[in-house]
Every structure is written in C-alpha cells, then in structure tokens.
Amino acid sequence: MSAKSKLNARSEAEAKARLEELASLMLQADEAYHNRDAPVLSDADYDALKAENQQLEQAFPHLVREDSASSRVGIAPSSGFSKVKHSVSMLSLGNAFDAEDVASFVASIQRFLGVSDDIEFTAEPKIDGLSLALRYENGQLVLAATRGDGKTGEDVTANARTIKSVPQRIETDIDILEVRGEVYMHHKDFEALNETQAKSGQKIFANPRNAAAGSLRQLDSKITSKRPLMFFAYSLGEISRPLGETQSETISAFEALGFSTNPLTKICANVDELIAHYSDIQNSRPDLGYDIDGVVYKVNSLKLQDRLGFRNNSPRWAIAHKFPAETAVTELEAIEIQVGRTGALSPVARLKPVTVGGVVVSNATLHNEDYIAGHDGNGAPIRGGVDIRVGDWVTVYRAGDVIPKVKDVVLARRPEGAKPYVFPSICPECQSAVVRLDGEAVARCTGGLVCPAQTVEKLKHFVSRAAFDIEGLGAKQVQAFFQDGWVKEPADIFTLRSRLGSGGLQQLQNMEGWGEVSAEKLFDAIDDKRKIELNRLIFALGIRHVGEVGALLLAQSYENWQDFHDAVVAAGGHDGPAWDALNEIDGIGPTMAASLVDALSDAQFSQVVDRLIPHLDILVVESAGDQQSVVAGKTIVFTGTLEQMTRAEAKARATSLGAKVSGSVSSKTDYLVAGPGAGSKLEKAKSAGVATLSEDEWLELIGR
C-alpha cells in the first residue's frame, strides 16, 4: 500500500488526532525558527509536515483544524525590531513531495479555472534562507521587512542596506515597487564565518540558513555589514503598475533593474517538463554552492495568478516541490506517554541520540496505540504488521515533525525478551480512567480540568502567540506558576497582581529567572492584553477543532462576544435556527460546530469562561476582504451551474470583496446568485424575499 493510500485509509478519529498533534508541533517549530533563528528542524522537514497536514485535510475536509499547518504563516515578529504591516501579505507555499502531488496541484488549478488545456509555469530553486521584502518609492529603497507572521514583519532596513546584492536605488519610473526574495549565504562564506566566530569565541552557526537569518536580524547593523549575505529576487509585493504580464517577464525586469535572480529559473509547459526540471536541479544541487530544499512552481500568467488568488495562508498558483527526507537507525530506549490539552494520550519514543538530516534527535512520535501495535485505525497492517517494543532498533526519519517519526523496526535486531507494549488504561497524570471511543484512534483521559496535564496545556495554549501572546509569560512560566498554585485557570492570570498583594512583586522577584524589571514588565504586559480581538479570544479558549482560521470566521460572523456566546449556547441542542446558522458559516463544518457547542454547554468549562470575560475588553473583528466594495459585509449564496467561473473561484472572489459566503439561504442572506439548474435554494430565496441575481448580474454588481 502506498503512503497516500495508507493516509486515506485512516479512520476519521485517527485523522482528527493526527491533525491535533500536527497543530501543536508546528507552533513549537514556528517559534524556534522565526523568533530564535534556532530551528528544531530543517525547512524541508517543516514543509513536509505541512504537506502531510494538507493531505489529511484533503482526505478529511470536514476535519480541518484552523490552527493546523495550513492556517498559519510563520510566527508573530519578536519585540527586538519595530513591526511593519505588509501592504500585501507575505504567504508561505503549499508543498508537493512527488510527481503525483505535482500532477494533483496542476489539476486543481485547471479545475478552479474550469480549463483542460496545459498551463504554463515557471520553475526555480527554493532557496533555504530568510524571506525579505524590499520597498522602493520613486526608485529609492525606503523599507526592508522580514515575513514575520505573513501580515506583520520586522523592520530590518538598516541591515538590508548592508547587503551588496540589494540595490539602494533603482532606475525606474514606477512610484511604488516592492521586490521580494530570499536572503542566503554561500557555503564557502558560511565556513569562513564560522572560522572567524570560533577564533573569537563566539556562537558557531549550525548551517547557512541559521547564519543568514541570525545575521539579518542583528540589532546592530554594523555586525550585519560584516556578514557575507546575498539576495535573490523572485516575486512582487505592492506595486503601482506591473513590470510585465508574466512571472518570467517580472524576473527579467528584476535583472534589468540590477537585482540578482536565480539562473536556473525556467518556463515549463506541463507537468512532465516541471518534473524534468526538478530532476535537473536536484542533480545539480551539490554543485550550486548554496542550500536549496526543493523547486518552486508558479503559474506564469499574472492574470491567472490574480484569478486563482489565495487560500488562508498560501497562493493557489504556486507550490514547493520538496526534496526527499533523510533517515537513520537507532535504539528505542523507552516509551513515554504525554497528555495533551484535549486529554489525548500521545506515546513518545525516547531514542538513543542519532543524527538525522544534520540534526541530533532523541525523541520520535509513535502517534497512538494502533501505530505501536503495527496496524492502522482500520486494522490494516503497517510496517508489515510488526509492533514496536522497547529495546528495538528502529528507522527514524524527519519528514516534517519537530518530534521525528519511527518508520520501520529492524526486526533482525530485536533483543530477546522484548515484550509488547501495553497501552495505559489509567491516566499517568491524574489516574483518571482512559477511554477510547468506538471509531477513534486516540485514547483520552476522562479527567478534564481535574487533570493537571490537560489544565496546564490549556493554559500554555491560552498564552501562545496566536492567542493572548503575553510578553514574558510563555509555556515555561505558565508551568512554574501552575506548580506554585498561582495560576490554575485563565482568569487567574488577570488577577495575579491583585491576588499576590503588595508583596506579589517581591514574591515574583524571588523566583528563579525573575528580577524587579522583568516582574514589573510581566504585570504591565498582562494589563496590556486585557484588550483582545474576538478571534484571538475564541482561539485562546482551546476548544477542540477550533483553530485560528475557524476562530476568525466565527468572530467575523458574530462580530462581538455576547452575540457569539448567546448564539453558541442557543445551539446547544444541535438543532434549531441557532444551530443551522452556525453550520451555514462557510468553513464551519458540523464537527467544529459540535465541538464548540458542547464545550460552552459544559458547566465546568462555562464557569471558567464566565470568570475570565469580566477581565477583558473584547474588540469587534471586521470582515475579511475589501471593506469598500459594494458587497462588503453582505451574505452571498451561490447555487446552480456557473458558466463564467467555477464555484470555487466565485466564492474566493466574493470573500476577497469582503462578503460572507453561506451554503444555505436564510433570513440573513442578502443575495442569491443563481446559475442554470438552480433548484430549492432559488425557490426558498424567492419565498423569503431574498434578492436573486444571475451570474451576469453578479459580475456586473462587483465590477467585473
């Protein structure tokens, strides 16, 4: 059975568990990579993890988690630099790992556009460096910013000016031109830099990417100026007028303006040509003199790029085809159980340290009870049906996990007396019963908030970057405060100063790692976060299946906390108008809706939330897209067969104009767009007095 077949054969419960696991692991990776310049995995591994997540979401679209790998770009910028809001979001790329993935990517574009003819692409090496946006006004470099979380980056203008391949001024009559590309370092320069660092007793960099990222993000530009950084230009951000009609013409224009572009960039007419160029680049990889981790494919026509638009955090018109992951063999010394914030019991392999892909690893995920036993959720054998035992020698690979995976067992090296692993029936943290519901692959602790492991993980999630993001209060501090009894639930964070009393500051200063300044800053940071956007609050509550994107959709639909809370509580019976309205939100499926409703219907959880809300000033979240368009804030329903664009393109276009797309007609529907073959939705709209438009009338309304 192929890897993809195995993935699609997973049970729904196993898929849910894996998506939850991926979301948690990726958040850790983002923090290490973007804010500490000390990644715990390579770019290739990170992108491979996103690919696995994407494949799972495609196989189980109703299980999509909004805090998954597909809903986040990077991480919020650190506090060391001033922040820059990107006028055009800097998004990450989706990933492909084989020719089948590439063919699927091309086919998805053809389906979206409603065409069957070949589409022209550009193919170029994916540089393993740090993304950078350069803004020129009237030809003068005025700003350089890192990607950050895709919406907000760091101002590194002074440092970028020291890079020789970044022009300070360009000869152009274009008022605004934002050039995007990658900062990197040649192998020979990296080796020379490390020699210099070693002689002066300073930090030795693990690889050229770390060296480039660390150099660009120096607070002292004089240090950056001494680092041999290079820059390849590859795309546009904001621009007052186009440089050409295609991606390839844009790259040629970059060269004419004095930017360095990658000479291996090539125009390809079909999938076969894309794969052939991928192979050529892969073969030349050892001789390039700089690190790459794949090949990027982009639709060449800029008009088609515009029509294709974007998903939550990646363009539909581009993908990164990654190079294969590396493996290693080592001994499994122990199996330990970790309990997550939703009660899921996750087995982890403790390994004899081994180097995989240039990184030393000592842990690996074992997924769940079935994976250890040697079969999937449907009972089909994996690894030939061989189970995993303590003492086994195992093949480990890093295809995307912060905690790598165990691929195979070297059965010939199994020690005598090795016993099958018995999965626990009692929670190791709180001794509550462990249950595994029919059809689910994951066993869960039934302790709920009684379980200290679940409680502390929920608190860590609450203060995470995408949630409240309280400066100075990270996972380590939350763990310490919980153990000391200071913080047992979210509301305790906002009453910490008052509960500790006049001696609270001194108590905090007496704790290891704290001083007078840092303690006072923490209390101030907590006060600063009393004002919070509704979507961040919803995400921070840590409700299963409700991630960043889902939280944003909910916040944009209900707009304020009281309306959101009342609507969800009213949907508690999983039926009625409130339940229907919740499920009608485009992107909120029944799984997420049920999880949300059940959480706020739980008396214990509801009391925790009720104690938190009075301490907050919850901000209204505006709808996404162009808020100046004629359909901004309107609810649109599409039905029937559209003839001038596909249904997917129509929905994407409506969303980009600030409209809300719903799957069913209700009293809140503003327009029903009906094509040939429209049925019951059209009749319902007419009887409800909802305005109905033909496709031509819709296009005329939105100005296309």
C-alpha positions in Angstrom: 0.0 0.0 0.0 1.4 3.4 -0.9 1.9 6.2 1.6 -1.0 8.1 0.3 -3.3 5.0 0.3 -2.4 4.5 3.9 -3.2 8.1 4.7 -6.6 7.9 3.0 -7.3 4.6 4.8 -7.0 6.2 8.2 -10.1 6.2 10.3 -11.8 9.6 10.9 -10.8 9.5 14.6 -7.1 8.8 13.7 -7.1 11.7 11.3 -8.6 14.0 14.0 -5.9 13.0 16.4 -3.1 13.5 13.9 -4.3 16.9 12.9 -4.4 17.9 16.5 -0.9 16.7 17.0 0.4 18.5 13.9 -1.1 21.8 15.1 0.7 21.6 18.4 4.1 20.5 16.9 4.0 23.2 14.2 3.5 26.0 16.7 6.7 25.0 18.5 8.6 24.8 15.3 7.4 28.3 14.2 8.6 29.9 17.4 12.0 28.3 17.2 12.5 29.0 13.5 11.2 32.6 13.2 12.0 34.2 16.6 15.1 32.3 17.8 16.8 31.6 14.5 17.4 28.2 16.0 15.1 25.8 14.2 14.5 22.4 15.6 14.0 21.1 12.1 15.1 22.0 8.6 12.9 24.0 6.2 12.4 20.8 4.2 11.2 18.9 7.3 8.9 21.8 8.2 7.3 22.0 4.8 7.0 18.2 4.6 5.0 18.4 7.8 2.7 20.9 6.2 2.3 18.6 3.3 1.2 15.7 5.5 -1.3 18.1 7.1 -2.6 19.2 3.8 -3.1 15.7 2.5 -5.0 14.8 5.7 -7.2 17.8 5.2 -7.9 16.9 1.6 -8.8 13.3 2.6 -11.0 14.5 5.5 -12.1 18.1 4.6 -14.7 18.2 7.4 -11.9 17.7 10.0 -9.9 20.7 9.0 -8.4 22.4 12.1 -8.0 26.1 11.9 -4.8 26.1 14.0 -3.2 23.5 11.7 -0.2 23.8 9.5 -2.3 25.1 6.6 -3.7 28.1 8.6 -0.6 29.8 9.9 2.3 31.7 8.2 5.4 31.9 10.3 5.0 33.4 13.7 4.5 36.9 15.2 7.6 39.1 15.0 9.8 39.4 18.1 10.0 42.5 20.2 13.6 43.3 19.2 12.6 45.2 16.0 9.8 47.6 15.2 6.9 46.0 13.4 5.9 46.5 9.8 2.5 45.7 8.4 2.7 44.2 4.9 0.5 46.0 2.4 0.3 42.7 0.6 0.5 39.6 2.8 3.7 37.5 2.6 2.4 34.0 2.5 4.0 30.6 2.6 3.8 27.9 0.0 1.9 24.6 -0.2 4.1 21.6 -0.7 4.5 18.6 -3.0 6.6 15.6 -2.4 6.3 13.5 -5.5 5.2 13.7 -9.2 1.7 12.7 -8.1 1.4 15.7 -5.8 2.6 17.9 -8.7 0.0 16.5 -11.1 -2.7 17.0 -8.4 -1.6 20.6 -8.0 -1.8 21.3 -11.7 -5.2 19.5 -11.9 -6.6 21.6 -9.0 -5.7 24.8 -10.9 -7.4 23.5 -14.0 -10.5 22.7 -12.1 -10.5 26.0 -10.3 -10.2 27.9 -13.6 -12.5 25.4 -15.5 -10.0 24.6 -18.2 -8.4 21.4 -19.5 -5.5 22.9 -21.6 -1.9 22.9 -20.3 -1.0 25.9 -18.2 2.5 27.5 -18.4 4.6 27.6 -15.2 7.9 28.9 -14.1 10.2 26.5 -12.0 13.0 27.8 -9.8 15.2 26.5 -6.9 13.7 27.1 -3.5 16.4 28.9 -1.5 16.9 27.8 2.1 17.2 31.3 3.6 15.1 34.1 5.1 12.3 35.8 3.2 12.7 39.6 2.7 10.6 42.3 1.2 12.2 45.5 -0.2 10.1 48.5 -0.8 11.2 51.2 -3.3 9.5 54.5 -3.6 10.5 56.6 -6.7 13.4 54.2 -7.1 14.8 54.7 -3.6 15.0 51.8 -1.0 12.8 53.0 1.9 12.0 49.8 3.8 13.1 46.2 4.2 11.0 43.8 6.2 11.0 40.1 7.1 8.0 37.9 6.6 7.1 37.5 10.3 3.6 36.0 10.6 2.8 36.9 7.0 0.8 40.0 7.9 3.4 41.8 10.1 7.1 41.5 9.9 10.2 43.2 11.3 11.8 46.4 10.1 15.4 45.4 9.1 16.0 48.2 6.7 19.4 49.3 8.2 20.6 45.7 8.0 19.4 45.1 4.4 21.2 48.2 3.2 24.5 46.4 4.0 23.8 43.5 1.6 25.7 44.1 -1.6 23.2 42.4 -3.8 20.4 44.7 -2.6 20.3 47.9 -4.7 20.0 51.1 -2.7 18.4 52.8 -5.7 17.0 51.5 -9.0 16.3 53.3 -12.2 12.5 53.1 -12.7 9.6 55.4 -13.2 7.4 53.2 -11.0 6.3 55.1 -7.9 6.0 52.0 -5.6 7.8 48.8 -6.2 8.1 46.0 -3.6 10.6 43.3 -4.5 10.5 40.1 -2.6 13.2 37.4 -2.4 15.4 35.3 -0.2 18.5 36.3 1.9 21.0 33.4 2.0 24.7 32.6 2.4 27.2 30.7 0.2 28.8 27.6 1.6 32.3 29.0 1.4 31.3 32.2 3.1 29.5 30.3 5.8 32.6 28.2 6.5 34.7 31.3 6.7 32.2 33.0 9.0 32.3 30.0 11.4 36.1 30.0 11.4 36.0 33.7 12.4 33.4 33.0 15.1 35.3 30.2 16.6 38.6 32.2 16.8 36.8 35.0 18.6 34.9 32.6 20.9 31.5 33.5 19.5 28.5 31.4 18.5 29.0 28.8 15.8 26.2 28.5 13.4 24.6 25.1 12.6 24.0 25.8 8.9 24.0 28.6 6.3 20.3 29.3 6.8 20.7 30.0 10.6 23.7 32.1 9.8 21.8 34.2 7.3 18.8 34.6 9.5 20.8 35.5 12.5 22.9 38.0 10.6 19.9 39.8 9.0 18.2 40.0 12.4 21.1 41.6 14.3 20.1 44.6 16.3 23.5 46.2 15.4 23.7 46.7 11.6 27.5 47.0 11.9 27.6 43.3 12.7 25.3 42.5 9.7 27.6 44.5 7.4 30.5 42.1 8.2 28.4 39.1 7.3 28.5 37.8 3.6 24.8 37.9 2.9 23.3 37.5 -0.6 19.8 38.2 -2.0 17.8 36.5 -4.8 14.7 38.4 -6.1 11.8 36.2 -7.1 8.4 37.9 -6.7 6.4 41.1 -6.3 4.6 42.6 -3.3 2.8 46.0 -3.7 3.4 47.7 -7.0 1.9 50.8 -8.6 2.0 49.2 -12.1 3.1 45.8 -13.3 6.6 45.0 -14.6 5.1 42.6 -17.2 2.3 40.2 -17.9 4.0 37.1 -16.6 6.2 35.8 -13.8 9.1 35.3 -16.2 8.8 38.8 -17.6 8.8 40.1 -14.0 12.0 38.1 -13.3 13.6 39.6 -16.4 12.6 43.1 -15.2 14.3 42.4 -11.9 17.5 41.6 -13.6 17.3 44.8 -15.7 16.8 46.8 -12.5 20.0 45.4 -11.0 18.7 42.5 -8.8 20.2 39.1 -8.7 17.8 36.4 -9.9 18.3 32.6 -10.0 19.7 31.5 -13.3 18.1 28.1 -13.0 14.6 29.6 -13.3 12.9 28.0 -16.4 9.5 28.2 -18.1 7.7 24.8 -18.3 4.7 23.9 -20.4 3.3 20.9 -18.5 3.8 18.5 -15.6 6.4 16.4 -17.4 8.6 19.5 -18.0 8.2 20.5 -14.4 9.3 17.1 -13.1 12.2 17.0 -15.6 13.5 20.4 -14.4 13.1 19.3 -10.8 15.3 16.3 -11.5 17.9 18.6 -13.2 18.0 21.0 -10.3 18.2 18.1 -7.8 21.1 16.6 -9.7 23.0 20.0 -9.7 22.2 20.6 -6.0 25.7 19.5 -4.7 27.5 21.9 -7.0 25.4 25.1 -6.5 27.4 26.4 -3.6 24.3 27.4 -1.6 21.5 25.5 0.1 18.2 24.7 -1.6 15.4 22.4 -0.3 13.2 22.0 -3.3 11.8 23.6 -6.5 9.1 26.2 -6.6 6.4 26.1 -9.4 4.4 29.3 -10.2 1.7 29.9 -12.8 3.4 32.1 -15.3 0.5 34.3 -16.3 -0.1 37.1 -13.7 -3.7 37.4 -14.9 -4.3 33.8 -14.0 -2.5 34.3 -10.7 -4.9 37.1 -9.9 -7.9 34.9 -10.8 -6.6 32.0 -8.7 -6.0 34.2 -5.6 -5.1 32.7 -2.2 -6.2 30.2 0.4 -5.9 31.0 4.1 -2.1 31.3 4.1 -0.8 30.3 0.6 -1.3 31.2 -3.0 -3.3 28.7 -5.2 -1.0 29.4 -8.1 2.3 28.2 -6.5 3.7 25.2 -4.8 7.1 24.0 -3.5 8.2 20.5 -4.7 10.4 19.3 -1.8 13.4 17.0 -1.9 13.2 13.7 0.0 13.8 13.4 3.7 16.8 11.6 5.3 16.7 8.5 7.7 18.8 7.0 10.4 18.7 3.8 12.5 18.9 3.9 16.4 17.8 2.2 19.5 14.4 2.8 21.2 15.2 3.1 24.9 11.7 3.8 26.3 8.1 4.7 25.5 6.6 7.5 27.5 3.0 9.0 27.5 2.3 12.7 27.2 -1.2 14.1 27.9 -2.4 17.0 25.8 -4.8 19.8 26.4 -7.8 17.8 25.0 -6.8 14.7 27.1 -5.3 12.8 24.2 -2.6 10.3 25.3 0.3 10.6 22.9 3.1 8.0 23.1 6.6 9.2 22.5 9.7 7.1 21.7 12.8 8.0 23.7 15.7 7.2 21.4 19.5 6.8 21.7 20.6 10.2 20.1 21.2 9.9 16.4 21.9 12.5 13.7 19.2 12.7 11.0 19.5 15.3 8.3 22.1 17.2 10.2 20.1 17.4 13.4 20.6 15.3 16.5 17.3 13.8 17.6 16.4 11.8 20.7 12.6 11.7 20.5 10.0 10.4 18.0 6.3 10.4 17.8 4.5 7.0 18.0 1.1 8.5 17.2 -1.2 6.2 19.1 -1.9 2.7 20.4 -2.6 1.2 16.9 0.6 2.6 15.5 2.7 0.9 18.2 0.7 -2.4 17.6 1.6 -2.3 13.9 -1.8 -1.5 12.3 -3.9 1.5 11.3 -7.2 2.5 12.6 -9.0 0.1 10.2 -6.9 -2.9 11.3 -4.8 -2.9 8.1 -1.1 -3.8 8.9 1.6 -1.2 8.8 5.3 -1.9 8.8 4.2 -5.4 7.7 2.3 -5.8 11.0 5.4 -5.6 13.1 4.8 -3.9 16.5 7.2 -1.5 18.3 8.8 -2.6 21.5 11.3 -1.0 24.0 14.8 -2.2 23.0 14.0 -2.3 19.3 16.3 -0.8 16.7 14.2 1.5 14.5 14.5 3.5 11.4 13.8 7.2 12.1 13.0 9.9 9.6 12.3 13.6 9.8 9.7 14.3 7.1 8.2 17.2 8.9 7.9 16.6 12.6 9.5 18.5 15.4 9.5 15.1 17.0 10.6 12.8 14.2 8.8 9.6 13.2 9.6 5.9 13.5 9.3 4.4 10.1 10.3 0.8 10.5 11.5 -1.8 13.0 14.8 -3.7 12.3 13.2 -7.0 13.4 16.5 -8.9 13.0 18.0 -6.8 15.8 15.1 -7.2 18.3 16.5 -8.3 21.7 15.4 -11.5 23.3 12.8 -11.0 25.9 11.4 -7.7 24.4 7.8 -7.5 25.4 4.8 -6.0 23.5 3.9 -2.5 24.8 0.7 -2.3 26.9 -1.1 1.0 26.4 -2.2 2.6 29.7 -5.8 2.4 30.9 -5.2 4.9 33.6 -4.0 8.5 33.0 -0.4 8.8 34.2 -1.0 12.4 35.3 -4.3 12.2 37.3 -5.1 8.5 37.5 -8.5 9.1 35.8 -9.8 6.4 33.5 -8.6 6.4 29.9 -11.2 5.7 27.3 -11.1 5.1 23.6 -14.4 5.6 21.9 -15.6 3.4 19.1 -14.1 4.5 15.8 -11.5 6.7 17.4 -7.8 6.0 17.2 -6.9 8.2 20.2 -7.3 7.3 23.8 -8.2 10.1 26.1 -8.0 10.9 29.8 -11.5 11.5 31.2 -10.3 13.8 34.0 -11.0 17.0 32.1 -9.9 20.1 34.1 -9.2 17.8 37.0 -6.2 16.5 35.1 -3.2 18.8 35.8 -1.6 17.9 32.4 -4.7 19.0 30.5 -5.1 22.1 32.5 -1.5 23.3 32.2 -1.5 22.6 28.4 -4.7 24.6 28.0 -3.0 27.5 29.9 0.1 27.2 27.7 -2.2 27.4 24.6 -4.0 30.4 26.1 -0.8 32.5 26.3 0.5 31.2 22.9 1.5 33.5 20.1 -1.8 33.2 18.1 -3.8 33.6 21.3 -3.1 36.2 24.1 0.6 36.4 23.4 1.5 37.9 26.7 5.1 39.0 26.6 7.2 37.3 29.4 4.5 34.7 30.0 5.4 31.7 27.9 5.0 27.9 28.4 7.9 27.7 30.9 6.5 30.5 33.1 2.9 29.1 32.9 4.2 25.7 34.1 6.0 27.3 37.0 3.1 29.4 38.0 0.7 26.4 37.8 3.0 24.3 40.0 3.2 27.1 42.6 -0.6 27.4 42.6 -0.6 31.0 41.3 -2.4 30.3 38.0 -5.0 27.5 37.8 -7.2 28.9 35.1 -7.1 31.8 32.6 -8.8 34.4 34.9 -6.1 33.8 37.4 -3.6 35.5 35.0 -5.5 38.7 35.1 -6.0 38.7 38.9 -2.4 37.7 39.6 -1.2 41.2 40.7 -4.1 41.8 43.0 -4.2 38.3 44.5 -0.5 38.4 45.3 -1.0 41.7 47.1 1.6 44.2 47.9 4.2 41.5 48.3 3.4 40.0 45.0 6.2 41.8 43.1 8.7 40.6 45.7 7.4 37.1 45.5 7.9 37.0 41.8 11.4 38.6 42.0 12.4 35.8 44.4 11.6 33.1 41.7 14.5 31.9 39.6 14.9 34.0 36.4 13.0 37.0 37.6 14.1 40.4 38.7 12.5 43.7 39.6 12.3 45.0 36.0 11.1 41.7 34.4 8.5 41.2 37.2 7.0 44.6 36.7 7.1 44.2 32.9 5.1 41.0 33.3 2.3 42.6 35.2 2.2 45.5 32.7 2.2 43.0 29.8 -0.8 41.2 31.3 -2.7 44.5 31.7 -1.9 45.3 28.0 -3.6 42.1 26.9 -6.9 42.8 28.7 -7.9 44.3 25.3 -8.1 41.4 22.9 -9.6 40.8 19.4 -12.6 38.4 19.5 -11.0 35.9 17.2 -7.9 35.6 19.4 -10.1 35.1 22.4 -12.1 32.3 20.8 -8.8 30.6 19.7 -7.3 31.0 23.1 -10.1 29.1 24.8 -8.5 25.9 23.3 -11.7 24.3 22.2 -11.1 21.2 20.2 -11.2 21.6 16.4 -11.5 25.4 16.7 -8.2 26.9 15.4 -7.1 30.3 14.2 -9.0 30.4 10.9 -12.2 28.9 12.4 -12.0 31.4 15.2 -11.6 34.3 12.7 -14.6 33.0 10.7 -16.7 32.9 13.9 -15.6 36.3 15.0 -16.3 37.9 11.6 -19.7 36.3 11.5 -20.9 37.1 15.0 -18.8 40.3 15.4 -19.0 40.6 19.2 -18.6 38.3 22.2 -22.1 38.5 23.5 -23.7 37.6 20.2 -21.2 34.8 19.6 -21.7 33.4 23.1 -25.5 33.6 23.0 -25.7 32.0 19.6 -23.5 29.1 20.5 -25.4 28.5 23.8 -28.7 28.6 21.9 -27.3 25.9 19.5 -26.8 23.6 22.5 -29.3 21.0 21.4 -27.6 20.6 18.0 -30.7 21.7 16.2 -32.9 24.8 15.7 -32.2 28.1 14.0 -29.0 28.9 16.0 -27.5 25.5 15.2 -28.4 25.9 11.5 -26.9 29.4 11.4 -23.7 28.2 12.9 -23.4 25.4 10.4 -24.2 27.8 7.5 -21.0 29.8 8.1 -18.8 28.9 5.1 -15.8 27.0 6.6 -17.5 25.9 9.8 -18.5 22.3 9.5 -20.6 20.1 11.8 -17.5 18.7 13.6 -16.3 22.1 14.6 -19.8 23.4 15.4 -20.5 20.4 17.7 -17.2 20.8 19.5 -17.8 24.5 20.1 -21.4 24.0 21.3 -20.5 21.1 23.5 -17.6 23.0 25.1 -19.7 26.0 26.1 -22.5 23.7 27.2 -20.2 22.0 29.7 -20.9 23.6 33.1 -17.3 23.4 34.4 -15.8 24.9 31.2 -18.6 27.5 31.0 -17.8 28.7 34.5 -14.1 29.1 33.7 -15.1 31.2 30.7 -17.5 33.3 32.7 -14.8 34.1 35.3 -12.5 35.2 32.5 -14.7 37.5 30.5 -15.2 40.4 33.0 -11.4 41.0 33.0 -11.3 41.6 29.2 -12.2 44.4 26.7 -13.1 42.3 23.7 -12.7 44.0 20.3 -15.0 43.6 17.3 -13.4 41.9 14.3 -14.2 43.3 10.8 -15.0 41.0 7.9 -12.1 40.0 5.7 -11.5 41.4 2.2 -12.2 44.8 0.6 -14.4 46.7 3.0 -15.1 49.4 0.5 -16.7 47.1 -2.1 -20.5 47.1 -2.8 -20.9 43.7 -1.3 -18.7 44.1 1.8 -20.5 42.6 4.8 -23.2 41.1 2.6 -24.1 37.4 2.8 -24.0 35.6 -0.5 -25.2 32.1 -1.5 -24.3 30.5 -4.9 -26.4 27.9 -6.5 -26.8 26.2 -9.8 -24.1 25.9 -12.5 -21.9 29.0 -13.0 -20.7 29.4 -16.6 -18.1 32.1 -16.5 -16.2 30.9 -13.4 -16.1 27.8 -11.2 -18.0 27.8 -7.9 -14.6 27.8 -6.1 -13.5 30.9 -8.0 -16.8 32.7 -7.3 -16.6 32.0 -3.6 -13.0 33.2 -3.5 -13.8 36.4 -5.4 -16.8 37.2 -3.1 -14.6 36.7 0.0 -11.9 38.9 -1.4 -14.5 41.6 -1.7 -15.5 41.4 2.0 -18.6 39.3 1.5 -19.7 36.4 3.6 -20.4 33.2 1.7 -23.0 30.8 3.1 -24.1 27.4 2.0 -27.8 27.9 2.5 -30.5 30.5 2.2 -31.7 32.2 5.4 -33.2 35.5 6.6 -29.7 36.9 6.8 -29.0 36.1 3.1 -28.5 39.4 1.0 -28.0 37.9 -2.5 -28.6 34.5 -4.1 -26.5 34.1 -7.2 -28.3 31.5 -9.4 -27.0 29.8 -12.5 -28.7 27.2 -14.7 -30.1 24.3 -12.8 -30.8 26.2 -9.6 -33.4 24.4 -7.5 -34.7 24.5 -4.0 -32.4 27.3 -2.9 -33.8 29.6 -5.6 -37.4 28.8 -4.6 -36.6 29.4 -0.9 -34.9 32.7 -1.8 -37.9 33.9 -3.7 -40.3 33.0 -1.0 -38.2 34.7 1.6 -37.8 37.9 -0.5 -34.1 37.5 -0.9 -32.6 39.4 -3.9 -31.6 36.9 -6.7 -29.0 37.6 -9.3 -27.9 35.8 -12.5 -24.2 35.3 -12.9 -24.0 38.2 -15.3 -25.8 40.5 -12.9 -23.5 39.3 -10.1 -20.4 40.1 -12.2 -21.8 43.5 -13.1 -22.5 44.2 -9.5 -18.9 43.5 -8.4 -17.5 45.4 -11.4 -16.0 42.5 -13.4 
